Amino acid sequence: MVDSHIERAMADRIDDLTGRVQTLEKKLDLLSASVDQRFEQVDRRFDAVDEALLEQRQYTEFAFSSLEARMDAGDARLDAKMDNGFTKMDAGFTRVGERFDRLERKLDQFIDLHL
């Protein structure tokens, strides 16, 4: 078998190519691991944002429920005060009406006596 310069150069190039491919495979594996790690970090951050949004929504719903309860209680107190005020006004109007009725009767008596 003849050992030629061309065959040795080609074998060297094939060995060099094999080494380069292995180096590229290692770099690709490292890059893939790095990308996976970045995606895991991004996923954790999105999970944290989701948790924060959920917590904010729960707080907003709690605050709205609390505000609604306070407003309902305030409305009930206002209704009671207004009902009490209207009852007093009705009683006042009734007293005024009774006074007018008495005055009207007295006026009728006065007219009957003097005519």
MMTF fields as JSON, N, C-alpha, C and O atoms, coordinates in Angstrom:
{
  "mmtfVersion": "1.0.0",
  "mmtfProducer": "UNKNOWN",
  "numBonds": 459,
  "numAtoms": 460,
  "numGroups": 115,
  "numChains": 1,
  "numModels": 1,
  "chainsPerModel": [1],
  "groupsPerChain": [115],
  "chainIdList": ["A"],
  "bondAtomList": [4, 2, 8, 6, 12, 10, 16, 14, 20, 18, 24, 22, 28, 26, 32, 30, 36, 34, 40, 38, 44, 42, 48, 46, 52, 50, 56, 54, 60, 58, 64, 62, 68, 66, 72, 70, 76, 74, 80, 78, 84, 82, 88, 86, 92, 90, 96, 94, 100, 98, 104, 102, 108, 106, 112, 110, 116, 114, 120, 118, 124, 122, 128, 126, 132, 130, 136, 134, 140, 138, 144, 142, 148, 146, 152, 150, 156, 154, 160, 158, 164, 162, 168, 166, 172, 170, 176, 174, 180, 178, 184, 182, 188, 186, 192, 190, 196, 194, 200, 198, 204, 202, 208, 206, 212, 210, 216, 214, 220, 218, 224, 222, 228, 226, 232, 230, 236, 234, 240, 238, 244, 242, 248, 246, 252, 250, 256, 254, 260, 258, 264, 262, 268, 266, 272, 270, 276, 274, 280, 278, 284, 282, 288, 286, 292, 290, 296, 294, 300, 298, 304, 302, 308, 306, 312, 310, 316, 314, 320, 318, 324, 322, 328, 326, 332, 330, 336, 334, 340, 338, 344, 342, 348, 346, 352, 350, 356, 354, 360, 358, 364, 362, 368, 366, 372, 370, 376, 374, 380, 378, 384, 382, 388, 386, 392, 390, 396, 394, 400, 398, 404, 402, 408, 406, 412, 410, 416, 414, 420, 418, 424, 422, 428, 426, 432, 430, 436, 434, 440, 438, 444, 442, 448, 446, 452, 450, 456, 454],
  "bondOrderList": [1, 1, 1, 1, 1, 1, 1, 1, 1, 1, 1, 1, 1, 1, 1, 1, 1, 1, 1, 1, 1, 1, 1, 1, 1, 1, 1, 1, 1, 1, 1, 1, 1, 1, 1, 1, 1, 1, 1, 1, 1, 1, 1, 1, 1, 1, 1, 1, 1, 1, 1, 1, 1, 1, 1, 1, 1, 1, 1, 1, 1, 1, 1, 1, 1, 1, 1, 1, 1, 1, 1, 1, 1, 1, 1, 1, 1, 1, 1, 1, 1, 1, 1, 1, 1, 1, 1, 1, 1, 1, 1, 1, 1, 1, 1, 1, 1, 1, 1, 1, 1, 1, 1, 1, 1, 1, 1, 1, 1, 1, 1, 1, 1, 1],
  "groupList": [{"groupName": "MET", "atomNameList": ["N", "CA", "C", "O"], "elementList": ["N", "C", "C", "O"], "formalChargeList": [0, 0, 0, 0], "bondAtomList": [1, 0, 2, 1, 3, 2], "bondOrderList": [1, 1, 2], "singleLetterCode": "M", "chemCompType": "L-PEPTIDE LINKING"}, {"groupName": "VAL", "atomNameList": ["N", "CA", "C", "O"], "elementList": ["N", "C", "C", "O"], "formalChargeList": [0, 0, 0, 0], "bondAtomList": [1, 0, 2, 1, 3, 2], "bondOrderList": [1, 1, 2], "singleLetterCode": "V", "chemCompType": "L-PEPTIDE LINKING"}, {"groupName": "ASP", "atomNameList": ["N", "CA", "C", "O"], "elementList": ["N", "C", "C", "O"], "formalChargeList": [0, 0, 0, 0], "bondAtomList": [1, 0, 2, 1, 3, 2], "bondOrderList": [1, 1, 2], "singleLetterCode": "D", "chemCompType": "L-PEPTIDE LINKING"}, {"groupName": "SER", "atomNameList": ["N", "CA", "C", "O"], "elementList": ["N", "C", "C", "O"], "formalChargeList": [0, 0, 0, 0], "bondAtomList": [1, 0, 2, 1, 3, 2], "bondOrderList": [1, 1, 2], "singleLetterCode": "S", "chemCompType": "L-PEPTIDE LINKING"}, {"groupName": "HIS", "atomNameList": ["N", "CA", "C", "O"], "elementList": ["N", "C", "C", "O"], "formalChargeList": [0, 0, 0, 0], "bondAtomList": [1, 0, 2, 1, 3, 2], "bondOrderList": [1, 1, 2], "singleLetterCode": "H", "chemCompType": "L-PEPTIDE LINKING"}, {"groupName": "ILE", "atomNameList": ["N", "CA", "C", "O"], "elementList": ["N", "C", "C", "O"], "formalChargeList": [0, 0, 0, 0], "bondAtomList": [1, 0, 2, 1, 3, 2], "bondOrderList": [1, 1, 2], "singleLetterCode": "I", "chemCompType": "L-PEPTIDE LINKING"}, {"groupName": "GLU", "atomNameList": ["N", "CA", "C", "O"], "elementList": ["N", "C", "C", "O"], "formalChargeList": [0, 0, 0, 0], "bondAtomList": [1, 0, 2, 1, 3, 2], "bondOrderList": [1, 1, 2], "singleLetterCode": "E", "chemCompType": "L-PEPTIDE LINKING"}, {"groupName": "ARG", "atomNameList": ["N", "CA", "C", "O"], "elementList": ["N", "C", "C", "O"], "formalChargeList": [0, 0, 0, 0], "bondAtomList": [1, 0, 2, 1, 3, 2], "bondOrderList": [1, 1, 2], "singleLetterCode": "R", "chemCompType": "L-PEPTIDE LINKING"}, {"groupName": "ALA", "atomNameList": ["N", "CA", "C", "O"], "elementList": ["N", "C", "C", "O"], "formalChargeList": [0, 0, 0, 0], "bondAtomList": [1, 0, 2, 1, 3, 2], "bondOrderList": [1, 1, 2], "singleLetterCode": "A", "chemCompType": "L-PEPTIDE LINKING"}, {"groupName": "LEU", "atomNameList": ["N", "CA", "C", "O"], "elementList": ["N", "C", "C", "O"], "formalChargeList": [0, 0, 0, 0], "bondAtomList": [1, 0, 2, 1, 3, 2], "bondOrderList": [1, 1, 2], "singleLetterCode": "L", "chemCompType": "L-PEPTIDE LINKING"}, {"groupName": "THR", "atomNameList": ["N", "CA", "C", "O"], "elementList": ["N", "C", "C", "O"], "formalChargeList": [0, 0, 0, 0], "bondAtomList": [1, 0, 2, 1, 3, 2], "bondOrderList": [1, 1, 2], "singleLetterCode": "T", "chemCompType": "L-PEPTIDE LINKING"}, {"groupName": "GLY", "atomNameList": ["N", "CA", "C", "O"], "elementList": ["N", "C", "C", "O"], "formalChargeList": [0, 0, 0, 0], "bondAtomList": [1, 0, 2, 1, 3, 2], "bondOrderList": [1, 1, 2], "singleLetterCode": "G", "chemCompType": "PEPTIDE LINKING"}, {"groupName": "GLN", "atomNameList": ["N", "CA", "C", "O"], "elementList": ["N", "C", "C", "O"], "formalChargeList": [0, 0, 0, 0], "bondAtomList": [1, 0, 2, 1, 3, 2], "bondOrderList": [1, 1, 2], "singleLetterCode": "Q", "chemCompType": "L-PEPTIDE LINKING"}, {"groupName": "LYS", "atomNameList": ["N", "CA", "C", "O"], "elementList": ["N", "C", "C", "O"], "formalChargeList": [0, 0, 0, 0], "bondAtomList": [1, 0, 2, 1, 3, 2], "bondOrderList": [1, 1, 2], "singleLetterCode": "K", "chemCompType": "L-PEPTIDE LINKING"}, {"groupName": "PHE", "atomNameList": ["N", "CA", "C", "O"], "elementList": ["N", "C", "C", "O"], "formalChargeList": [0, 0, 0, 0], "bondAtomList": [1, 0, 2, 1, 3, 2], "bondOrderList": [1, 1, 2], "singleLetterCode": "F", "chemCompType": "L-PEPTIDE LINKING"}, {"groupName": "TYR", "atomNameList": ["N", "CA", "C", "O"], "elementList": ["N", "C", "C", "O"], "formalChargeList": [0, 0, 0, 0], "bondAtomList": [1, 0, 2, 1, 3, 2], "bondOrderList": [1, 1, 2], "singleLetterCode": "Y", "chemCompType": "L-PEPTIDE LINKING"}, {"groupName": "ASN", "atomNameList": ["N", "CA", "C", "O"], "elementList": ["N", "C", "C", "O"], "formalChargeList": [0, 0, 0, 0], "bondAtomList": [1, 0, 2, 1, 3, 2], "bondOrderList": [1, 1, 2], "singleLetterCode": "N", "chemCompType": "L-PEPTIDE LINKING"}],
  "groupTypeList": [0, 1, 2, 3, 4, 5, 6, 7, 8, 0, 8, 2, 7, 5, 2, 2, 9, 10, 11, 7, 1, 12, 10, 9, 6, 13, 13, 9, 2, 9, 9, 3, 8, 3, 1, 2, 12, 7, 14, 6, 12, 1, 2, 7, 7, 14, 2, 8, 1, 2, 6, 8, 9, 9, 6, 12, 7, 12, 15, 10, 6, 14, 8, 14, 3, 3, 9, 6, 8, 7, 0, 2, 8, 11, 2, 8, 7, 9, 2, 8, 13, 0, 2, 16, 11, 14, 10, 13, 0, 2, 8, 11, 14, 10, 7, 1, 11, 6, 7, 14, 2, 7, 9, 6, 7, 13, 9, 2, 12, 14, 5, 2, 9, 4, 9],
  "groupIdList": [1, 2, 3, 4, 5, 6, 7, 8, 9, 10, 11, 12, 13, 14, 15, 16, 17, 18, 19, 20, 21, 22, 23, 24, 25, 26, 27, 28, 29, 30, 31, 32, 33, 34, 35, 36, 37, 38, 39, 40, 41, 42, 43, 44, 45, 46, 47, 48, 49, 50, 51, 52, 53, 54, 55, 56, 57, 58, 59, 60, 61, 62, 63, 64, 65, 66, 67, 68, 69, 70, 71, 72, 73, 74, 75, 76, 77, 78, 79, 80, 81, 82, 83, 84, 85, 86, 87, 88, 89, 90, 91, 92, 93, 94, 95, 96, 97, 98, 99, 100, 101, 102, 103, 104, 105, 106, 107, 108, 109, 110, 111, 112, 113, 114, 115],
  "secStructList": [7, 7, 7, 7, 2, 2, 2, 2, 2, 2, 2, 2, 2, 2, 2, 2, 2, 2, 2, 2, 2, 2, 2, 2, 2, 2, 2, 2, 2, 2, 2, 2, 2, 2, 2, 2, 2, 2, 2, 2, 2, 2, 2, 2, 2, 2, 2, 2, 2, 2, 2, 2, 2, 2, 2, 2, 2, 2, 2, 2, 2, 2, 2, 2, 2, 2, 2, 2, 2, 2, 2, 2, 2, 2, 2, 2, 2, 2, 2, 2, 2, 2, 2, 2, 2, 2, 2, 2, 2, 2, 2, 2, 2, 2, 2, 2, 2, 2, 2, 2, 2, 2, 2, 2, 2, 2, 2, 2, 2, 2, 2, 2, 2, 2, 7],
  "xCoordList": [0.827, 0.0, 0.886, 1.91, 0.481, 1.265, 0.708, -0.501, 1.61, 1.207, 1.532, 2.69, 0.483, 0.734, 0.466, -0.23, 1.023, 0.873, -0.595, -1.083, -1.282, -2.671, -3.559, -4.449, -3.324, -4.141, -3.948, -4.901, -2.688, -2.431, -3.101, -3.66, -3.067, -3.692, -5.199, -5.858, -5.731, -7.178, -7.562, -8.577, -6.766, -7.037, -6.943, -7.761, -5.947, -5.812, -7.033, -7.552, -7.465, -8.65, -9.896, -10.735, -10.023, -11.185, -11.115, -12.123, -9.922, -9.765, -10.063, -10.733, -9.568, -9.817, -11.309, -11.863, -11.954, -13.391, -14.17, -15.122, -13.785, -14.439, -14.296, -15.259, -13.136, -12.914, -13.745, -14.31, -13.809, -14.593, -16.08, -16.778, -16.564, -17.976, -18.245, -19.274, -17.329, -17.511, -17.512, -18.298, -16.634, -16.59, -17.91, -18.469, -18.397, -19.675, -20.817, -21.717, -20.78, -21.827, -21.808, -22.857, -20.594, -20.486, -21.011, -21.748, -20.623, -21.099, -22.613, -23.289, -23.134, -24.586, -25.296, -26.34, -24.726, -25.309, -25.293, -26.277, -24.186, -24.106, -25.113, -25.769, -25.225, -26.173, -27.599, -28.417, -27.896, -29.228, -29.54, -30.648, -28.575, -28.766, -28.981, -29.82, -28.214, -28.353, -29.731, -30.365, -30.185, -31.517, -32.588, -33.523, -32.45, -33.415, -33.443, -34.508, -32.262, -32.17, -32.854, -33.558, -32.655, -33.295, -34.815, -35.548, -35.272, -36.718, -37.282, -38.382, -36.543, -36.995, -37.075, -38.018, -36.094, -36.13, -37.33, -38.025, -37.565, -38.704, -40.012, -40.926, -40.1, -41.3, -41.528, -42.659, -40.451, -40.588, -41.054, -41.889, -40.516, -40.934, -42.399, -43.137, -42.825, -44.24, -45.116, -46.197, -44.644, -45.399, -45.525, -46.585, -44.447, -44.481, -45.452, -46.183, -45.457, -46.401, -47.831, -48.717, -48.058, -49.398, -49.844, -50.986, -48.944, -49.276, -49.582, -50.525, -48.787, -49.016, -50.351, -51.082, -50.67, -51.957, -53.12, -54.133, -52.978, -54.017, -54.189, -55.311, -53.076, -53.135, -53.786, -54.6, -53.436, -54.023, -55.514, -56.292, -55.92, -57.345, -58.093, -59.18, -57.509, -58.158, -58.289, -59.328, -57.245, -57.308, -58.362, -59.123, -58.401, -59.38, -60.796, -61.666, -61.026, -62.351, -62.686, -63.821, -61.707, -61.933, -62.248, -63.194, -61.459, -61.674, -63.033, -63.734, -63.412, -64.709, -65.836, -66.818, -65.702, -66.729, -66.844, -67.946, -65.702, -65.7, -66.356, -67.178, -65.997, -66.583, -68.084, -68.873, -68.462, -69.881, -70.661, -71.765, -70.08, -70.751, -70.891, -71.938, -69.832, -69.906, -70.933, -71.671, -70.983, -71.964, -73.39, -74.294, -73.588, -74.917, -75.327, -76.478, -74.384, -74.687, -75.009, -75.935, -74.246, -74.503, -75.855, -76.58, -76.191, -77.497, -78.621, -79.642, -78.419, -79.45, -79.635, -80.759, -78.512, -78.617, -79.301, -80.155, -78.941, -79.556, -81.051, -81.861, -81.416, -82.843, -83.587, -84.69, -82.979, -83.63, -83.799, -84.853, -82.749, -82.84, -83.918, -84.707, -83.936, -84.941, -86.346, -87.265, -86.519, -87.832, -88.265, -89.424, -87.33, -87.619, -87.992, -88.935, -87.244, -87.536, -88.897, -89.649, -89.221, -90.538, -91.662, -92.723, -91.429, -92.44, -92.678, -93.821, -91.588, -91.729, -92.439, -93.279, -92.093, -92.758, -94.245, -95.078, -94.58, -95.997, -96.732, -97.853, -96.087, -96.71, -96.887, -97.914, -95.899, -95.986, -97.101, -97.872, -97.18, -98.265, -99.634, -100.601, -99.703, -100.965, -101.359, -102.521, -100.377, -100.657, -101.085, -102.019, -100.408, -100.774, -102.179, -102.973, -102.499, -103.829, -104.889, -105.963, -104.587, -105.53, -105.74, -106.867, -104.687, -104.811, -105.676, -106.528, -105.416, -106.248, -107.718, -108.613, -107.95, -109.327, -109.963, -111.112, -109.221, -109.746, -110.006, -111.039, -109.046, -109.234, -110.435, -111.194, -110.59, -111.714, -113.042, -113.997, -113.093, -114.309, -114.582, -115.722, -113.515, -113.692, -114.147, -114.992, -113.581, -113.98, -115.447, -116.195, -115.848, -117.241, -118.164, -119.236, -117.743, -118.534, -118.602, -119.652, -117.485, -117.452, -118.399, -119.153, -118.337, -119.196, -120.657, -121.499, -120.965, -122.355, -122.859, -124.024, -122.023, -122.419, -122.602, -123.478, -121.845, -121.854, -122.659, -122.708, -123.232, -124.03, -125.472, -126.291],
  "yCoordList": [-1.152, 0.0, 1.234, 1.286, 2.199, 3.4, 4.482, 4.705, 5.151, 6.241, 7.543, 7.951, 8.19, 9.397, 10.625, 10.58, 11.676, 12.964, 13.419, 13.984, 13.18, 13.596, 12.833, 13.418, 11.522, 10.732, 11.182, 11.256, 11.482, 11.95, 13.279, 13.494, 14.171, 15.486, 15.328, 16.026, 14.389, 14.174, 13.571, 13.959, 12.622, 12.008, 13.069, 13.09, 13.951, 15.03, 15.939, 16.375, 16.205, 17.087, 16.416, 17.07, 15.095, 14.364, 14.335, 14.552, 14.066, 14.073, 15.47, 15.612, 16.489, 17.874, 18.186, 18.837, 17.716, 17.95, 17.242, 17.806, 16.028, 15.286, 16.044, 16.144, 16.566, 17.352, 18.625, 19.008, 19.264, 20.49, 20.206, 20.973, 19.096, 18.723, 18.426, 18.836, 17.716, 17.421, 18.705, 18.849, 19.622, 20.915, 21.664, 22.233, 21.656, 22.306, 21.646, 22.326, 20.306, 19.6, 20.009, 20.218, 20.122, 20.538, 21.962, 22.244, 22.853, 24.237, 24.307, 25.074, 23.484, 23.45, 22.93, 23.453, 21.898, 21.385, 22.457, 22.617, 23.199, 24.277, 25.381, 25.909, 25.72, 26.745, 26.293, 27.074, 25.037, 24.492, 24.527, 24.889, 24.155, 24.197, 25.632, 25.899, 26.554, 27.965, 28.49, 29.215, 28.124, 28.557, 27.964, 28.657, 26.676, 26.041, 26.752, 26.974, 27.102, 27.808, 29.178, 29.582, 29.877, 31.185, 31.034, 31.819, 30.016, 29.797, 29.465, 29.901, 28.702, 28.409, 29.693, 29.877, 30.579, 31.862, 32.693, 33.287, 32.727, 33.489, 32.882, 33.611, 31.55, 30.889, 31.243, 31.505, 31.249, 31.614, 33.06, 33.373, 33.933, 35.335, 35.486, 36.239, 34.781, 34.828, 34.258, 34.778, 33.179, 32.624, 33.66, 33.792, 34.391, 35.432, 36.542, 37.057, 36.909, 37.94, 37.428, 38.161, 36.177, 35.589, 35.61, 35.957, 35.239, 35.25, 36.672, 36.891, 37.626, 39.018, 39.521, 40.212, 39.179, 39.592, 38.943, 39.592, 37.671, 36.986, 37.625, 37.85, 37.914, 38.563, 39.946, 40.323, 40.693, 42.019, 41.911, 42.714, 40.925, 40.735, 40.375, 40.895, 39.482, 39.095, 40.299, 40.489, 41.11, 42.297, 43.271, 43.844, 43.454, 44.366, 43.88, 44.675, 42.579, 42.039, 42.213, 42.545, 41.994, 42.193, 43.653, 43.958, 44.552, 45.981, 46.415, 47.197, 45.914, 46.261, 45.736, 46.439, 44.499, 43.93, 44.739, 45.008, 45.126, 45.93, 47.283, 47.735, 47.924, 49.218, 49.083, 49.915, 48.032, 47.81, 47.609, 48.131, 46.849, 46.629, 47.94, 48.213, 48.75, 50.047, 50.958, 51.663, 50.946, 51.788, 51.308, 52.121, 49.991, 49.455, 49.851, 50.218, 49.778, 50.171, 51.667, 52.085, 52.457, 53.901, 54.203, 55.083, 53.475, 53.653, 53.302, 53.986, 52.226, 51.815, 52.889, 53.206, 53.445, 54.516, 55.739, 56.345, 56.106, 57.26, 57.027, 57.921, 55.827, 55.506, 55.631, 56.175, 55.127, 55.205, 56.662, 57.047, 57.475, 58.896, 59.599, 60.387, 59.297, 59.944, 59.494, 60.311, 58.198, 57.714, 58.394, 58.781, 58.537, 59.213, 60.672, 61.194, 61.324, 62.717, 62.864, 63.785, 61.955, 62.019, 61.761, 62.382, 60.848, 60.577, 61.825, 62.169, 62.504, 63.742, 64.821, 65.554, 64.912, 65.907, 65.598, 66.503, 64.322, 63.934, 64.305, 64.811, 64.047, 64.405, 65.915, 66.39, 66.673, 68.133, 68.62, 69.508, 68.03, 68.412, 68.065, 68.806, 66.95, 66.558, 67.582, 67.98, 68.013, 69.031, 70.35, 70.995, 70.754, 71.987, 71.853, 72.788, 70.708, 70.466, 70.542, 71.106, 69.973, 70.015, 71.455, 71.83, 72.27, 73.679, 74.457, 75.264, 74.174, 74.832, 74.438, 75.274, 73.169, 72.716, 73.455, 73.891, 73.596, 74.325, 75.787, 76.347, 76.405, 77.805, 77.961, 78.925, 77.012, 77.064, 76.948, 77.666, 76.049, 75.914, 77.188, 77.645, 77.761, 79.009, 80.132, 80.947, 80.169, 81.191, 81.01, 81.982, 79.754, 79.485, 79.91, 80.47, 79.642, 80.049, 81.577, 82.146, 82.218, 83.687, 84.278, 85.211, 83.702, 84.197, 83.954, 84.825, 82.783, 82.482, 83.427, 83.823, 83.786, 84.685, 86.098, 86.798, 86.539, 87.944, 88.183, 89.316, 87.256, 87.51, 87.397, 87.581],
  "zCoordList": [0.0, 0.0, 0.0, 0.681, -0.757, -0.945, -0.043, 0.015, 0.66, 1.547, 0.849, 0.761, 0.353, -0.404, 0.444, 1.458, 0.004, 0.676, 0.652, 1.63, -0.436, -0.591, 0.38, 0.997, 0.521, 1.427, 2.872, 3.648, 3.221, 4.585, 4.823, 5.899, 3.871, 4.005, 4.124, 4.895, 3.338, 3.399, 4.739, 5.319, 5.248, 6.551, 7.639, 8.559, 7.541, 8.523, 8.478, 9.505, 7.277, 7.141, 7.689, 8.309, 7.462, 7.989, 9.507, 10.18, 10.056, 11.519, 12.064, 13.087, 11.383, 11.803, 11.722, 12.607, 10.655, 10.49, 11.592, 12.131, 11.929, 13.002, 14.317, 15.078, 14.587, 15.815, 15.822, 16.846, 14.684, 14.583, 14.785, 15.449, 14.207, 14.382, 15.849, 16.385, 16.503, 17.928, 18.758, 19.694, 18.41, 19.107, 18.893, 19.831, 17.657, 17.363, 18.123, 18.616, 18.217, 18.959, 20.435, 21.044, 21.003, 22.401, 22.587, 23.533, 21.675, 21.751, 21.599, 22.285, 20.678, 20.471, 21.719, 22.108, 22.344, 23.593, 24.674, 25.396, 24.797, 25.786, 25.476, 26.374, 24.201, 23.794, 24.075, 24.56, 23.771, 24.022, 25.523, 25.918, 26.347, 27.8, 28.262, 29.122, 27.682, 28.034, 27.643, 28.41, 26.46, 26.005, 26.909, 27.31, 27.23, 28.138, 29.492, 30.067, 29.989, 31.27, 31.173, 32.098, 30.085, 29.89, 29.84, 30.44, 29.117, 29.058, 30.432, 30.774, 31.218, 32.582, 33.406, 34.176, 33.249, 33.955, 33.511, 34.335, 32.206, 31.676, 32.193, 32.58, 32.2, 32.709, 34.178, 34.588, 34.968, 36.398, 36.532, 37.381, 35.697, 35.757, 35.361, 35.997, 34.324, 33.94, 35.047, 35.32, 35.689, 36.814, 37.929, 38.54, 38.192, 39.22, 38.834, 39.68, 37.551, 37.083, 37.207, 37.645, 36.824, 36.967, 38.426, 38.724, 39.33, 40.762, 41.233, 41.993, 40.78, 41.186, 40.655, 41.365, 39.412, 38.846, 39.588, 39.848, 39.927, 40.678, 42.055, 42.507, 42.711, 44.027, 43.905, 44.748, 42.873, 42.674, 42.417, 42.93, 41.625, 41.349, 42.624, 42.88, 43.426, 44.683, 45.602, 46.234, 45.68, 46.527, 46.006, 46.784, 44.681, 44.087, 44.382, 44.739, 44.233, 44.535, 46.011, 46.353, 46.891, 48.324, 48.611, 49.338, 48.042, 48.276, 47.737, 48.38, 46.56, 45.988, 46.865, 47.101, 47.351, 48.231, 49.509, 49.987, 50.06, 51.282, 51.031, 51.828, 49.935, 49.601, 49.362, 49.81, 48.656, 48.381, 49.684, 49.84, 50.617, 51.903, 52.668, 53.254, 52.659, 53.354, 52.701, 53.39, 51.371, 50.673, 50.955, 51.145, 50.982, 51.302, 52.71, 52.945, 53.655, 55.03, 55.084, 55.78, 54.354, 54.309, 53.677, 54.142, 52.622, 51.983, 52.95, 53.009, 53.707, 54.666, 55.743, 56.131, 56.219, 57.233, 56.642, 57.29, 55.431, 54.778, 54.573, 54.819, 54.124, 53.957, 55.28, 55.329, 56.352, 57.668, 58.098, 58.604, 57.892, 58.261, 57.433, 57.955, 56.133, 55.279, 55.666, 55.719, 55.936, 56.363, 57.656, 57.804, 58.59, 59.859, 59.604, 60.199, 58.713, 58.383, 57.724, 58.044, 56.797, 56.147, 57.146, 57.068, 58.078, 59.103, 59.943, 60.244, 60.321, 61.098, 60.279, 60.802, 58.985, 58.135, 58.007, 58.064, 57.835, 57.744, 59.032, 58.994, 60.171, 61.454, 61.54, 62.026, 61.074, 61.084, 60.174, 60.539, 58.985, 58.068, 58.66, 58.483, 59.351, 59.986, 61.048, 61.132, 61.866, 62.899, 62.26, 62.735, 61.189, 60.495, 59.931, 60.028, 59.344, 58.804, 59.889, 59.678, 61.057, 62.18, 62.64, 62.962, 62.68, 63.077, 62.075, 62.444, 60.792, 59.77, 59.931, 59.803, 60.21, 60.411, 61.603, 61.518, 62.709, 63.885, 63.545, 63.912, 62.832, 62.441, 61.51, 61.611, 60.618, 59.69, 60.456, 60.16, 61.429, 62.235, 63.023, 63.108, 63.604, 64.364, 63.438, 63.809, 62.229, 61.263, 60.881, 60.773, 60.678, 60.344, 61.506, 61.276, 62.741, 63.911, 64.001, 64.299, 63.744, 63.805, 62.767, 63.043, 61.56, 60.467, 60.828, 60.613, 61.373, 61.749, 62.837, 62.812, 63.77, 64.869, 64.386, 64.893, 63.462, 63.059, 61.79, 61.312, 61.28, 60.084, 60.363, 59.462]
}
